[in-house]
Amino acid sequence: MTIAEFRSEFDLLYNNTLGEGAPGIDNYEISVYLTTAQEELVKSIYTGNNSSKQSFEDSERNRRALNELVEDYKTTDVVTSSRGLVSDSKFFSIPSNVMFTVAETATLSSSVSSLNGKVVAVKPITHDEFMVSYRNPFRKPNSNKVWRVDISKENSSKTVELVSKENLSQYNVRYVKYPSPIIISDLVTDSQVGGLNLTINGATSVATSELNSYLHREILNRAVELA
């Protein structure tokens, strides 16, 4: 759906819902409602908190719904940090637009030839699980698995803490990113709100939805409900 279509159909639904005397609504407000509706839809599809009760990858519909938001990121840059839970902790920066992690792996760096370059699964673990399992030699990280513990930013970069028996040469994460906002009019030059320094998720330029087009009217209907 183009921006012009989003705007015209929003006006039609909004006016038909509220009838004569519907209060005016500016381009910034419409953009906020559309963006909020889009984010709600992405979260509900990923978590399964929707009418079908199916989460991301539970159905072909949901795969196609979010595939435009799936990104892959590889990094070899280890972040220096003194905040590790244990001496086995390693820190890697991840993109700021990560919304949900889909899958992740790590590549081992070892003097043992059979382990060097080995790609292993990364398992997210809670802090409670960590405190119990790390003391257990049969459950703690080994040459076949790496733990991931979530932590806040390090030097303004979004960061993950990986706990590994071996050194790591690379971290790879596939994730669902935050969708870019839907903005129906340039917020800098718009005749209604231009000059007010308004942004949506840091953006001001005109942009339609990144999601599969068959979801656009779901976004539109929810935006009108919010309005």
C-alpha positions, 0 to 999 in steps of 0.5 A: 500500500502506498502512502497516498493509499494509507492516507486516503483509506485512513481518512475514509475509515476514520470518518465512517467510524466516527461519522459527521463531526469527527475531530480533526487529526494531523499527519503526525498523529496519523503516522504515530497511530499507523506506526504503533499499529504496525509494531503491535502487529509484529509483536503479536505475530512473533509471540503468538498473542493473536487470534490464530495463537500461532507464533513466528514460524508456526505457519507459512503465513507468519513466516511471510508476514515477518520475513522482510524484517529478518536480518543476519549479523556477524561480528568478530569484534569482542567488546572489552568489559569488566562486567562479566559474571565469570572469567569465561564471559565475552562481550559482543555488540549487536545492532541497535534495531534488534527486536527479537532474536531468532537464532544465534551461533558462535565460532570457537577459537581454539588451539585444538585443531578439532575445535578451532573454527567449530560453529556451536549453538548459543543458548539464551539463559536466565540469570537464575539458571546461570547461577545454578547451572554454572556450578554443575560441570555437566550443565555449564558451557562446553565445546558444544554450547555457549550461553547468552546472558542479556545485559545493558549497553556497553559504551552506548552499544547494545551488547550481549554477554556470551559465556564460553569455555573456549575463546570465540572468534565470531558471533552470528545472530539472526533476528527480527528488527524493529520495523521502520515507522510509517510516516505519511508526510515529511515531518520537517516540511509538512504544512501542519506540523513542520517546524515542531521538530517532531520525529517518530523513532528518530525518523522524519521522512515519508515511508510506507510499511516494510511488512508484507502488503497483505498485512497493510489493511490490518495495520490500517484498521488497528490504527483507526481503532487507536485514533 
